[in-house]
Amino acid sequence: MQVKETKSEGLSRTYDVVITVAELETKLDAKIKEVQPEVSLKGFRPGKVPPAHIKRMFGKSMMGELVQTAMDEASKKALNDNNIKPAGNPQFNLETEADDVIAGKADLKFNINVDIMPEFTPADPAKLSIERPVCEVGDKEVDEAITRIAGDQKTFKDKSAKSKAADGDAVVIDFSGSIDGEKFDGGSAEDAEIVIGAGQFIPGFEEQLLGAKKGDTPSLKVTFPDDYQADHLAGKEAVFETVVKVVKGPTETKIDDDLATQLGLSSLDALKDAIRQNIENEYKNQSRARSKRRILDALDAEHDFPLPPGMVDAEFQQIWQQVEADIKEGNIEDEDKDKSEDDLKAEYLKISERRVRLGLVLAEIGQQNNITVAAEEVSRAINQEAMRYQGQEKQVVEYFQKNPEAQARLRAPIFEEKVVDFMLELAKVKDVKVSRDELFADDDAPGAATKVKKKPAAKKKTAAKKAPAKKAAATKKPAAKKPAVKKKPATKK
């Protein structure tokens, strides 16, 4: 076997390999001798099949396996002899015809392309300095939260028969919808309670009930949105014949012990304590998220070393695939709408480089400080993922158990968070009191975290709320989710 380095540029290496026909034949003869005692063919006693006959019968298939094994061995030899720590799997490029090699007519010639890991010394987390925004929970936030909860517990009381429906009132109706005079599936309901102004129905439906009173039979003319989830209704004009059965007015929900009892708590004070705790947890989580971004910014600023091009390209391709999908769906940030594709690619390439660089640094810090992810931590993550797919929990767990790569995708963020926590414990962290608005303001540098968030898609309104009798106006059920790990979102902050 001849292995020769033919390219050394940055972190990329190429090795040319030649394995002669004679070497392969020697390997094949040795393999035949190894398996001969186990070969059983018609006309021969078990274990007594002549090597030449085995070679005629199975030589090509055996040689195919030997070629693959030889290529793997050559790769290991090239890496070991040159003390290379690969950044990803080596890539092979066969230079001779595979059929000729397998037939024993040509030497096996191929090259190995591999990226190597960069050498660098990670920054000492103890020398990093950041400010951590913290926010105290005031009585005002607690009171506002209780007021919102009370509003969500709103009840309605029948109004007089002559009372006209006003904004915020609940109207109980029967309705039947038609398009071009033909009724359509899901367009009818009985005893549907509609809160005017709640935006639960398609545009124009609720508004036309303003001023209606018990016994009225208004015809509501509406147009389904162009992006309506039921394709056969999207953009269509419809008429809903209705019968108003009851008009109800909202009643004030008192903020007292009774409200707390309705929510499963012993008293109003207990409700306030629970709300305060929830808000404190929310603030702590946000403070930690902001601290993570800042410690990663500080860490990134301390490092500048060459990156394995294959790792950067793989990261970029994953991001760009998501970006292209977002652009196709119109889900693109305003700041990016007027940018050319080349400009966008340049920006996302920098994000890819940052992710790879920080990933390498975090991995090195974790390794140097013996930070690991325990099996039970991965198991918890698998169970949490499975809980997201109701009815498919068993299949999801089995999927992860059988797929080490899928497990690795769950393990990676756990490892990252543990390394970040380790750095935050050592770094010089100064707490700075801020307001709630400042805590949640998106004023950190773009691309500050290793992961960048995707803007949520606009929500589509359903045509009608669930009624006691039927579901109205063709509301679709969501499709069952497949047990797979989500990819990292791509859109920038």
C-alpha positions in Angstrom: 0.0 0.0 0.0 1.4 3.4 -1.0 0.0 6.5 0.7 1.3 9.9 -0.4 0.2 13.4 0.7 -0.6 15.4 -2.4 -2.3 18.5 -1.0 -1.9 20.5 2.2 -3.9 23.7 2.1 -5.1 25.2 5.4 -7.0 22.5 7.2 -7.6 20.4 4.1 -5.5 17.4 3.2 -5.5 15.0 0.3 -3.7 11.6 0.1 -3.2 9.5 -3.0 -3.4 5.8 -2.3 -2.3 2.9 -4.5 -2.9 -0.8 -3.6 -1.6 -3.1 -6.3 -3.4 -6.1 -7.9 -0.9 -8.4 -6.2 -1.7 -7.0 -2.7 -5.4 -7.4 -3.3 -4.9 -10.9 -4.6 -2.9 -11.8 -1.5 -5.7 -10.4 0.6 -8.3 -12.4 -1.4 -6.4 -15.6 -1.0 -6.1 -15.1 2.7 -9.8 -14.4 3.0 -10.6 -17.5 1.0 -8.4 -19.6 3.3 -10.1 -18.1 6.3 -13.6 -19.0 5.1 -12.9 -22.3 3.4 -13.6 -24.4 6.5 -17.1 -23.0 6.7 -18.0 -23.2 3.0 -20.5 -25.9 2.1 -21.4 -26.4 -1.6 -23.2 -29.2 -3.4 -20.8 -31.9 -4.6 -18.2 -31.2 -2.0 -17.8 -32.3 1.6 -18.3 -29.4 4.1 -15.0 -27.5 4.5 -13.4 -29.3 1.5 -14.3 -26.9 -1.3 -11.1 -26.1 -3.3 -9.9 -22.5 -3.0 -10.0 -22.1 -6.7 -13.7 -23.1 -6.9 -14.5 -20.7 -4.0 -12.7 -17.9 -5.9 -14.7 -18.7 -9.1 -18.0 -18.7 -7.3 -17.5 -15.8 -4.8 -14.3 -14.0 -5.8 -15.9 -10.9 -7.2 -18.2 -10.3 -4.2 -15.4 -11.1 -1.8 -13.1 -8.7 -3.7 -15.7 -6.0 -3.4 -15.7 -6.3 0.3 -11.9 -6.4 0.4 -11.7 -3.2 -1.6 -13.9 -1.3 0.8 -12.0 -2.7 3.8 -8.7 -1.7 2.1 -9.9 1.8 1.5 -10.9 2.1 5.2 -7.5 0.8 6.3 -5.7 3.2 4.0 -7.7 6.1 5.5 -6.8 5.0 9.1 -3.1 4.7 8.0 -3.0 8.1 6.5 -4.6 9.7 9.6 -2.4 7.8 12.1 0.9 8.2 10.2 0.3 11.9 10.0 -1.1 12.4 13.5 -4.3 13.8 12.0 -7.4 14.5 14.1 -10.2 14.5 11.4 -13.0 17.1 11.4 -15.6 14.8 10.0 -15.5 11.6 7.9 -12.9 11.4 5.1 -14.2 11.5 1.5 -13.0 9.0 -1.1 -12.5 9.5 -4.8 -11.9 6.3 -6.8 -9.5 6.9 -9.8 -9.7 3.4 -11.3 -12.8 1.6 -12.6 -14.3 -0.4 -9.7 -15.1 -3.3 -12.0 -11.6 -3.6 -13.3 -10.2 -3.6 -9.7 -12.7 -6.2 -8.6 -11.9 -8.3 -11.6 -8.2 -8.1 -10.7 -7.3 -6.2 -13.9 -6.1 -2.9 -12.3 -4.5 -1.5 -9.2 -6.8 0.1 -6.7 -6.1 3.9 -7.0 -8.0 6.5 -5.0 -7.5 9.7 -3.1 -8.7 10.6 0.4 -9.8 14.1 1.2 -10.1 15.1 4.8 -10.4 18.2 6.9 -8.4 18.3 10.1 -9.3 19.9 13.4 -7.7 23.2 14.1 -5.2 23.6 16.9 -6.1 26.4 19.4 -6.0 27.1 23.1 -9.4 28.0 24.4 -9.8 31.2 26.4 -10.0 30.8 30.2 -13.7 31.3 31.2 -12.5 32.9 34.4 -11.0 35.8 32.4 -14.3 36.6 30.6 -16.4 39.5 31.9 -20.1 40.1 31.2 -23.1 42.0 32.6 -26.1 39.9 33.5 -29.5 41.8 33.3 -31.8 41.0 36.2 -35.3 42.2 36.9 -37.3 42.1 40.1 -40.9 41.3 40.1 -43.1 44.1 41.4 -46.6 44.2 42.7 -47.7 45.9 39.4 -46.8 42.9 37.3 -48.6 40.5 39.7 -51.7 42.7 39.7 -51.7 42.9 35.9 -51.3 39.2 35.6 -54.3 38.6 37.9 -56.4 41.0 36.0 -55.6 39.1 32.8 -56.5 35.9 34.4 -59.7 37.3 35.7 -60.5 38.4 32.2 -59.9 34.9 30.9 -62.4 33.6 33.4 -65.1 35.9 32.1 -68.6 34.6 32.2 -71.8 35.8 30.4 -75.3 36.4 31.5 -78.5 36.4 29.4 -79.6 39.9 28.4 -83.2 40.8 27.9 -85.0 39.6 24.7 -84.9 43.2 23.2 -81.3 43.8 24.0 -79.0 44.3 21.0 -75.7 42.6 20.8 -72.7 44.9 21.4 -69.0 44.5 21.0 -67.8 42.0 23.7 -71.2 40.3 24.0 -71.7 36.6 23.5 -74.3 35.6 20.9 -75.7 32.0 20.7 -76.7 31.2 17.2 -77.6 28.4 14.8 -76.0 28.9 11.3 -75.8 27.2 7.9 -73.3 28.3 5.3 -73.5 28.0 1.5 -71.4 28.9 -1.5 -73.3 29.7 -4.8 -76.4 28.3 -3.1 -74.8 25.0 -2.2 -74.2 24.0 1.4 -70.7 22.8 2.2 -69.2 20.4 4.7 -68.5 21.9 8.1 -70.4 25.1 7.3 -73.2 24.5 9.8 -73.6 24.4 13.6 -76.2 24.7 16.3 -75.9 26.6 19.6 -72.6 28.1 18.6 -71.5 30.7 21.1 -69.7 33.6 19.5 -68.0 36.4 21.4 -68.2 39.5 19.2 -64.7 41.0 18.7 -62.9 37.9 19.9 -61.7 37.1 16.3 -62.6 33.5 16.5 -64.3 33.4 13.2 -63.3 34.5 9.7 -63.2 38.2 9.1 -66.6 39.9 8.8 -68.6 37.1 10.5 -68.7 38.5 14.1 -69.0 42.1 13.0 -72.3 41.5 11.2 -73.9 40.2 14.4 -73.6 43.7 16.1 -77.0 45.0 16.9 -78.7 41.6 16.5 -81.2 40.5 19.2 -83.0 37.4 20.2 -85.1 36.0 17.3 -83.3 37.8 14.5 -82.3 35.9 11.4 -79.5 37.9 9.8 -77.7 36.6 6.6 -74.0 37.1 7.0 -72.0 37.5 3.8 -68.3 36.8 4.2 -65.3 35.9 2.1 -62.9 33.2 3.2 -59.3 34.4 3.3 -57.0 33.4 0.4 -54.7 31.5 2.7 -57.6 29.7 4.5 -56.5 26.2 5.6 -59.3 24.4 3.7 -58.2 24.9 0.0 -61.7 24.3 -1.4 -63.0 27.3 0.6 -60.0 29.7 0.3 -61.0 32.9 -1.4 -64.7 31.9 -1.8 -67.7 34.1 -1.0 -70.2 32.5 1.3 -73.5 33.3 2.9 -74.4 32.1 6.4 -78.1 32.0 7.3 -78.3 32.5 11.1 -80.9 32.3 13.9 -80.0 34.3 17.0 -81.2 32.4 20.1 -79.6 34.3 23.0 -77.7 37.5 23.5 -75.4 37.5 26.6 -73.5 40.2 28.3 -70.2 39.8 30.1 -70.2 39.7 33.9 -67.4 41.2 35.9 -65.1 38.6 37.5 -64.2 39.6 41.0 -60.6 39.2 42.1 -61.0 37.4 45.4 -60.6 34.1 47.1 -63.4 32.6 45.0 -61.4 33.3 41.8 -58.4 31.6 43.4 -60.6 28.6 44.3 -61.8 28.3 40.8 -58.2 28.0 39.7 -57.4 25.3 42.2 -55.7 27.5 44.8 -56.6 28.0 48.4 -56.8 31.8 48.5 -56.1 35.0 46.7 -52.7 35.3 48.5 -51.8 31.8 47.3 -52.8 32.8 43.7 -50.6 35.9 44.0 -47.7 33.9 45.3 -48.0 31.4 42.4 -48.2 34.2 39.9 -45.1 35.9 41.4 -43.2 32.7 41.3 -44.1 32.1 37.6 -43.0 35.6 36.7 -39.8 35.2 38.6 -39.0 32.0 36.7 -39.8 33.8 33.4 -37.4 36.6 34.3 -34.7 34.2 35.4 -34.9 32.2 32.2 -34.7 35.4 30.1 -31.8 36.6 32.2 -30.0 33.3 31.7 -30.7 33.4 27.9 -29.3 37.0 27.7 -26.3 36.0 29.8 -25.6 33.0 27.5 -25.6 35.2 24.5 -23.2 37.6 26.1 -20.8 34.9 27.4 -20.8 33.4 23.9 -20.1 36.9 22.4 -17.2 37.3 24.8 -15.9 33.8 24.0 -16.2 34.4 20.3 -14.3 37.6 20.5 -11.3 35.7 22.1 -10.9 33.3 19.2 -9.8 33.6 15.6 -8.5 30.4 14.0 -9.0 28.6 10.7 -12.1 26.5 10.4 -12.5 23.1 8.7 -14.2 24.1 5.4 -16.3 20.9 5.3 -17.8 21.7 8.7 -18.6 25.3 7.7 -20.1 24.2 4.4 -22.3 21.6 6.1 -23.5 24.1 8.6 -24.2 26.7 5.9 -26.1 24.2 3.7 -28.3 23.3 6.6 -29.0 27.0 7.3 -29.5 28.0 3.7 -31.9 25.2 3.0 -34.1 26.6 5.8 -33.6 30.2 4.6 -34.7 29.2 1.0 -37.8 27.5 2.5 -38.6 30.7 4.5 -38.2 32.9 1.5 -40.5 30.7 -0.6 -43.1 30.9 2.1 -42.7 34.7 2.5 -41.4 34.3 6.0 -38.4 36.6 5.8 -37.5 39.5 8.0 -38.1 43.1 6.7 -34.4 43.9 6.9 -33.6 41.1 4.5 -36.3 41.6 1.9 -34.3 44.0 -0.3 -31.0 42.1 0.0 -29.6 40.1 -2.9 -29.1 36.4 -2.6 -25.3 36.9 -2.6 -25.6 39.4 0.3 -27.8 37.0 2.3 -25.5 34.1 1.6 -22.5 36.1 2.8 -24.3 37.0 6.1 -25.4 33.4 6.7 -21.9 32.2 5.9 -20.6 34.4 8.8 -23.3 32.9 11.1 -22.2 29.4 10.0 -18.6 30.2 10.7 -19.5 31.6 14.2 -21.5 28.4 15.0 -18.7 26.1 14.0 -16.1 28.2 15.8 -18.1 28.4 19.0 -19.0 24.7 18.7 -15.3 23.8 18.6 -14.4 26.1 21.5 -17.2 24.8 23.7 -16.3 21.2 22.9 -12.7 21.8 23.8 -13.6 23.6 27.1 -16.0 20.8 27.9 -13.4 18.1 27.2 -10.6 19.9 29.2 -12.9 20.2 32.2 -14.5 16.7 32.0 -18.0 17.9 31.3 -20.1 15.1 30.0 -23.7 14.2 29.3 -24.9 11.3 31.4 -27.1 8.5 29.8 -30.0 9.5 32.1 -29.9 13.0 30.8 -30.2 11.8 27.3 -33.1 9.5 28.4 -34.9 12.4 29.9 -34.5 14.4 26.7 -35.8 11.5 24.7 -38.9 11.2 26.9 -39.5 14.9 26.7 -39.3 14.7 23.0 -41.7 11.7 22.9 -44.2 13.7 25.0 -44.5 16.1 22.2 -46.1 13.4 20.0 -49.2 12.2 21.8 -50.1 8.7 20.8 -46.7 8.0 19.3 -44.6 8.1 22.4 -43.4 4.5 22.0 -42.4 4.9 18.4 -40.5 8.1 19.2 -38.5 6.4 22.0 -37.7 3.5 19.7 -36.6 5.8 17.0 -34.0 7.5 19.2 -32.9 4.2 20.7 -32.1 2.8 17.3 -30.5 6.0 15.9 -27.3 7.1 17.6 -27.1 10.2 15.3 -30.6 11.3 16.5 -29.4 10.8 20.1 -26.3 12.9 19.3 -28.6 15.7 18.2 -30.3 15.6 21.5 -27.1 15.3 23.4 -25.4 18.3 21.8 -27.7 21.1 23.2 -27.5 19.5 26.7 -23.7 19.5 26.5 -23.7 23.1 25.3 -25.9 24.3 28.2 -23.7 22.5 30.7 -20.6 24.1 29.3 -22.3 27.5 29.3 -23.3 27.1 32.9 -19.7 26.1 33.8 -18.4 29.3 32.1 -21.0 31.5 33.8 -19.8 30.1 37.2 -16.2 31.0 36.5 -16.6 34.3 34.6 -16.8 37.7 36.1 -20.5 38.3 36.0 -21.9 41.7 37.2 -25.7 41.8 37.8 -27.3 44.9 36.4 -30.9 45.7 37.4 -33.1 46.5 34.4 -36.8 46.9 33.7 -39.0 44.2 32.2 -38.9 45.9 28.8 -35.2 46.1 28.9 -34.9 42.5 29.9 -36.9 41.3 27.0 -35.7 43.9 24.5 -33.8 42.3 21.6 -30.9 44.7 21.7 -28.0 42.2 21.7 -25.8 41.9 18.7 -27.2 40.0 15.7 -26.2 36.4 15.6 -25.1 36.5 19.2 -26.1 33.0 20.1 -25.0 29.7 18.6 -28.6 29.3 17.5 -30.6 32.0 15.8 -34.4 32.1 16.1 -36.9 31.8 13.3 -39.8 34.2 13.2 -43.1 32.4 13.9 -45.4 32.1 10.9 -48.6 34.1 10.9 -51.5 32.2 12.5 -54.5 31.4 10.3 -57.9 31.9 11.8 -60.4 29.1 11.8 -63.8 29.8 10.3 -65.8 29.0 13.4 -65.4 27.9 17.0 -66.3 24.4 18.1 -70.1 24.2 18.7 -72.0 21.6 20.8 -73.4 19.9 17.7 -70.8 20.1 14.9 -67.5 21.7 14.0 -68.2 24.7 11.7 -66.7 25.9 8.5 -64.3 23.2 7.6 -61.7 23.5 10.4 -58.9 21.0 9.7 -57.3 18.7 12.3 -53.5 18.9 12.4 -51.7 16.1 10.8 -49.9 13.6 13.1 -46.3 14.5 13.7 -43.5 12.2 12.7 -41.0 11.2 15.3 -38.1 13.2 14.2 -35.7 15.8 15.6 -36.3 19.4 14.5 -33.6 21.1 12.7 -32.1 24.3 14.0 -34.0 27.3 12.7 -32.1 29.5 10.4 -33.5 33.0 10.3 -31.3 35.7 11.9 -32.2 38.0 14.8 
